[in-house]
Amino acid sequence: MQYDKSFKEEALKLSDEIGVKAAAAQLGIPYNTLSGWRNNRKKFGPGFYCGSGHKRMSADPIGQKIRELEKENAELKHANEILQEALGFFAQRRKK
């Protein structure tokens, strides 16, 4: 079942006040669902809810920088592989 962002926010507030198990029972949602929302909030920061149509982005600027650097590193590795293949190709042509 899909839950909208406002429902998730209210469910999380309620679970903070009365506990996860009691909130899940009161709202009629599975315990694991509410627990997962709490874990996502803890991991990705407030305002993030899985299934809300928003991309998972850590609120942590260091985490964002790491992802950017990992992406750049992968692109540079790929470019390096292309250049090495080209070097090998031209070296073979030169030997002929």
N, C-alpha and C positions, 0 to 999 in steps of 0.2 A: 504494500500500500504506500502511496505517496503522501507525504505530509508537507504542508507549506512552512515557510520560514517562521512565520509568527507563531504557529503551533509549536514548532520545535523550541523557539525561544521561551515560550510560556512553560513548556514541559521541563526545560532545563532549570528554569527558576524554581518551579515546584519541587523538582528533585533535589535542588540545593537546600530547600527548606525542610522537606519531610523525608528525604531519602529516595534512592532510586527505586527500590522495590515497592514502596508505598505509592510513589508517584506513578509508576507504570501500572499498578493495579487500579488506581483511581482513574487514570486516563484511558484504560483499556488497551494499552499498547504492550508489546512484548518487552520484558525486562532487558533482553539483549539489545533491542533497538535503542532504548533510552540510554543504556550503558555505552553503546557505540557513539551516540551523539556526544556524550560527556567526554569520551576519549578523544573524539575529533576536536572538540572545543579545547581540550587541554593541549593537544598536539599542534593544532593549526591556529589557535587563538579565537577570541570571541568574534562573532559575525560570520564564521565559516560553518556551513552546514552541508554535508554531503547530499547530493541530489538536488541542490538548489539551483543548479545551472551555472554555478560559478566554478571557475577553475580552482583546483587546490593550490593555494599559495600560502606559504608560511608567513606569518606576521613578522617573523624574525628576519631582520635585514641581512644577517650573516648567512642564514640559510638561502636566501634569495641570491646573494653574491656567489655562494658556492655553486648553485645550479647554473648561474650564468657562466661561471668559469669552466664548469664541466662541459657545458654545451660548446663553448669556444674551443676547449681542448679537443673535443671530438671532431669539430670542423677542421682544426689545424692538423690533426692526425690524418684525416681523410685527404686533405690537400697534400700533405707530405707523401702519402702513398701514391697519389697521382704523379707527383714530381719524380719519385723514384722509378716508377714504371716508365715514364717518358725518358728518363736518363738511360735506363737499360735499353730501351728501343733505339735511341740515337747512338748509343755505344755499339750496338750490334750492326747498325747500318754503316757506321764508320769503319768497322773491321772489314767489310766486303770490298 
